Amino acid sequence: MSSALRRAGGTDLVKRAVTEPTVRTVEIPALLERAGLGDINPYSGDINEIAAAAYACRAAGAVALPFPIVGQLAGAQSALGLVLVSRTQPVVDHVDLMTGWQAVDRFGSRTDVVGAVESARTISAPFAGIAKTTTWSEGEISPVLVYLVLECWSVLGSLESALALSVQHAKDRVQFGSPLSRYQAIQFQIADAYVELGGLEVIVEQAVASYASHGAQSLTDIVAARVAMLEAAEKCLRVAHQIHGAVGFTDEHDLAWLSRHGHIARRSPLGVSGTLAWAAESIERHGFDGLFPVMGAGRE
């Protein structure tokens, strides 16, 4: 999957997609079909299936793929695709590709996506719109969990690429007679970001294992993984942009597209504070198994 996306142009796909609509409507769907994406069912109960879906999303995130691959995989169970939204403000990336899809809120309630109310396109989200939906009905929590897990893996792929670009830039960019990579202030920032990224990788792997083992009972683990993803994204992207300086915000540089790629994923259905509250709510309701016993637990 990763090599197929890079042979197809990598991040050039998203740059072309802004002016060439067929990149998202024809070229990428055909590429994903050839790569066997339709054969993956993350709901099969086989951990290898959801792991395959996770690695496909990681590869897509690494090149800022301009296509809702997370939603396509999360909708494998019953619809053309599925997107997780906020019911009060259903801003969705690639909403123009989602007619016939279903939307789900964080509690599992579902509705049909029948188009877009209006465009929500900005420089940071060039394919965004506000989804037009129908009546909501109760549903299951499993699609929410699968969507959250796969979205974390997509953002992980973006962050890995952003830091790889930062390392290369630090080696190439010369200031005051030395490459940036010779300065300890730069070395410390990159080291801290990689520690954050390594921690995120372990946590999202645990989220996959937790869903495969416990299904709907893995809500707390998976919301905790989203918290870790949001915190890692903030740190890694801040470091990447600080090292690149102004060039990292230009359309000509891949970092700008990688940074924009997860813009909506990092804010919908909830941002950092909302997701922390969601995690606390889930822990209160379902409990939380850590590596070590909670101090004082079991005492009168």
C-alpha positions in Angstrom: 0.0 0.0 0.0 2.7 2.4 1.0 4.8 1.7 -2.1 1.8 1.9 -4.3 0.9 5.4 -3.0 4.4 6.6 -3.4 4.6 5.3 -7.0 1.4 7.2 -7.7 3.0 10.4 -6.7 2.9 10.5 -2.9 2.0 14.0 -1.6 1.8 15.2 -5.2 -1.7 13.5 -5.3 -3.1 16.0 -2.8 -1.5 19.0 -4.6 -3.0 17.9 -7.8 -6.4 17.1 -6.2 -7.0 20.8 -5.5 -7.3 21.6 -9.2 -8.0 18.1 -10.7 -11.2 16.6 -9.3 -10.7 13.3 -11.0 -7.7 12.6 -8.7 -10.2 12.0 -5.8 -13.1 10.7 -7.8 -11.4 8.3 -10.2 -7.6 8.0 -9.8 -7.4 7.2 -6.1 -10.4 4.9 -5.8 -9.0 2.8 -8.7 -5.6 2.8 -7.0 -7.1 1.6 -3.7 -9.1 -1.1 -5.4 -6.0 -2.4 -7.1 -4.3 -2.4 -3.7 -7.0 -4.6 -2.3 -8.6 -2.2 0.2 -12.1 -3.6 -0.5 -10.9 -7.0 0.8 -10.2 -5.7 4.3 -13.0 -6.0 6.9 -12.0 -4.5 10.3 -15.2 -6.0 11.8 -14.3 -9.6 11.1 -13.0 -10.3 14.6 -9.6 -11.2 13.2 -6.9 -8.9 14.6 -5.0 -9.2 11.3 -7.9 -7.6 9.5 -8.1 -4.5 11.7 -4.3 -4.3 11.8 -4.3 -4.3 7.9 -6.8 -1.5 7.9 -4.7 0.4 10.4 -1.5 0.1 8.3 -3.4 1.1 5.2 -4.5 4.3 7.0 -1.0 4.9 8.2 0.3 4.7 4.7 -2.4 7.1 3.5 -1.7 9.5 6.2 2.0 9.5 5.4 1.3 11.0 2.0 -1.7 13.2 3.1 -3.9 11.1 0.8 -6.9 13.3 -0.4 -9.5 10.6 0.1 -11.6 9.5 3.1 -10.0 6.1 3.5 -10.7 5.9 7.2 -14.5 6.3 6.5 -14.4 3.8 3.7 -12.8 1.1 5.9 -15.0 2.0 8.9 -18.1 1.6 6.7 -17.1 -1.9 5.5 -19.8 -3.4 7.7 -23.0 -2.0 6.2 -22.7 1.1 4.1 -20.7 2.6 1.3 -18.8 4.5 3.9 -19.1 6.0 7.4 -18.0 9.2 8.9 -17.8 10.2 12.6 -19.2 13.7 13.1 -20.4 16.2 15.7 -24.2 16.4 15.5 -24.2 20.1 16.2 -21.5 21.0 13.6 -21.0 18.1 11.1 -18.0 19.5 9.3 -16.6 16.7 7.2 -13.5 16.4 5.0 -14.4 15.1 1.4 -18.1 15.4 2.1 -18.7 15.8 -1.7 -17.6 12.1 -2.0 -20.0 10.8 0.7 -23.5 10.7 -0.8 -24.9 7.4 0.2 -22.6 7.2 3.2 -23.8 7.1 6.8 -22.7 9.5 9.6 -22.4 8.4 13.2 -22.0 10.5 16.3 -19.7 9.5 19.2 -22.6 7.6 21.0 -23.2 5.4 17.9 -26.4 7.1 16.6 -26.6 7.0 12.8 -28.0 9.1 10.0 -27.7 9.1 6.2 -25.5 11.6 4.5 -27.4 13.1 1.5 -25.0 15.8 0.4 -23.5 19.0 1.7 -25.4 22.0 3.2 -22.6 24.3 2.3 -18.9 24.3 1.6 -16.5 24.7 4.6 -13.4 25.0 2.5 -10.5 26.8 3.9 -6.7 26.9 3.2 -6.4 24.4 6.1 -9.2 22.1 4.8 -9.5 22.5 1.0 -12.1 19.6 0.7 -14.3 20.3 3.7 -18.0 20.8 3.8 -21.0 20.7 6.3 -22.8 17.4 5.8 -26.5 17.4 5.1 -28.1 14.6 7.1 -31.5 13.0 7.7 -33.2 11.7 10.9 -30.9 10.2 13.5 -31.5 6.7 14.9 -29.8 4.6 17.6 -27.0 2.4 16.5 -24.0 0.5 17.8 -20.7 1.9 19.3 -18.4 -0.5 17.3 -18.2 1.7 14.1 -17.3 4.6 16.3 -14.4 2.6 17.9 -13.1 1.4 14.5 -13.3 4.9 13.1 -11.4 6.4 16.0 -8.7 3.7 15.9 -8.1 4.1 12.1 -8.1 7.9 12.4 -5.3 7.7 15.0 -3.3 5.5 12.6 -3.8 8.0 9.8 -2.5 10.9 11.9 0.4 8.7 13.1 1.5 8.3 9.4 1.3 12.1 8.9 3.4 12.8 11.9 6.0 10.3 10.9 6.4 12.0 7.6 6.4 15.4 9.1 9.3 14.5 11.5 11.2 12.7 8.7 11.1 15.9 6.7 12.2 17.9 9.8 15.2 15.7 10.3 16.2 16.0 6.6 15.7 19.8 6.7 17.8 20.1 9.9 20.6 18.2 8.1 20.4 20.3 4.9 19.7 23.8 6.2 22.9 25.7 7.1 22.8 28.6 9.6 25.8 30.5 11.0 28.1 28.1 9.1 26.7 24.8 10.5 23.7 22.6 9.7 20.8 23.1 12.0 21.2 19.5 13.2 24.5 20.5 14.9 22.7 22.7 17.4 21.6 21.0 20.6 18.4 23.1 20.7 17.3 21.5 17.5 18.5 18.0 18.6 16.5 18.2 21.8 13.3 19.2 20.0 13.6 16.4 17.5 14.4 13.9 20.2 11.4 15.0 22.3 9.1 14.7 19.3 10.3 11.2 18.4 9.8 10.1 22.0 6.2 11.4 21.7 5.7 9.7 18.4 7.1 6.4 19.8 4.7 6.5 22.7 1.8 7.2 20.3 2.7 4.2 18.2 2.6 1.9 21.2 -0.7 3.3 22.4 -2.4 2.9 19.0 -1.1 -0.6 18.7 -2.7 -1.3 22.1 -5.9 0.3 20.8 -6.0 -2.2 17.9 -5.3 -5.1 20.3 -7.9 -3.9 22.8 -10.6 -3.6 20.1 -9.8 -7.1 18.7 -10.0 -8.6 22.2 -12.8 -6.6 23.8 -14.9 -5.1 21.0 -17.4 -2.5 22.4 -15.8 -2.8 25.8 -12.6 -1.1 24.5 -14.1 2.4 24.5 -11.9 3.8 27.2 -8.7 2.5 25.7 -9.6 3.9 22.3 -10.7 7.3 23.6 -7.4 7.4 25.5 -5.6 6.6 22.3 -7.3 9.6 20.7 -6.1 11.8 23.6 -2.5 10.6 23.0 -2.9 11.2 19.3 -4.1 14.8 19.8 -1.3 15.6 22.2 1.4 14.0 20.0 0.1 15.9 16.9 0.3 19.2 18.7 3.9 18.6 19.9 5.2 17.0 16.7 3.7 19.5 14.3 4.9 22.4 16.5 8.4 21.1 16.4 8.3 20.4 12.6 7.0 23.9 11.8 9.6 25.6 14.2 12.4 23.7 12.5 11.2 24.5 9.0 10.3 28.2 9.6 8.2 30.0 7.0 8.9 27.5 4.2 6.9 24.9 6.1 3.7 26.8 5.5 4.1 27.2 1.8 2.1 25.2 -0.7 5.3 24.1 -2.4 6.5 22.2 0.8 5.1 18.8 1.8 5.0 19.7 5.4 2.2 22.2 4.8 0.0 19.5 3.2 0.8 17.0 6.0 -0.1 19.5 8.6 -3.4 20.4 6.9 -4.3 16.8 6.2 -5.3 16.0 9.8 -6.9 19.4 10.5 -10.5 18.2 10.8 -9.5 14.8 12.2 -7.9 16.6 15.1 -11.0 18.7 15.8 -14.0 16.6 15.0 -16.0 15.2 16.7 -14.1 16.7 19.7 -10.8 18.6 20.2 -8.3 18.1 23.0 -10.4 19.3 25.9 -13.6 17.6 24.7 -11.8 14.3 24.2 -10.3 14.5 27.7 -13.7 15.0 29.1 -15.0 12.0 27.0 -12.1 9.9 28.4 -12.9 10.9 32.0 -16.6 10.2 31.4 -15.8 6.7 30.0 -13.4 5.9 32.9 -16.1 6.9 35.4 -18.6 4.6 33.6 -16.5 1.7 32.5 -13.3 1.8 34.6 -9.8 1.7 33.3 -7.2 -1.1 33.5 -3.6 0.3 33.8 -0.3 -1.4 34.1 -0.2 -0.9 37.9 -2.9 -0.9 40.6 -4.4 2.5 41.5 -2.9 3.7 44.8 -5.5 3.4 47.6 -7.9 1.2 45.5 -9.8 -1.3 47.6 -9.3 0.6 50.8 -12.2 1.7 53.0 
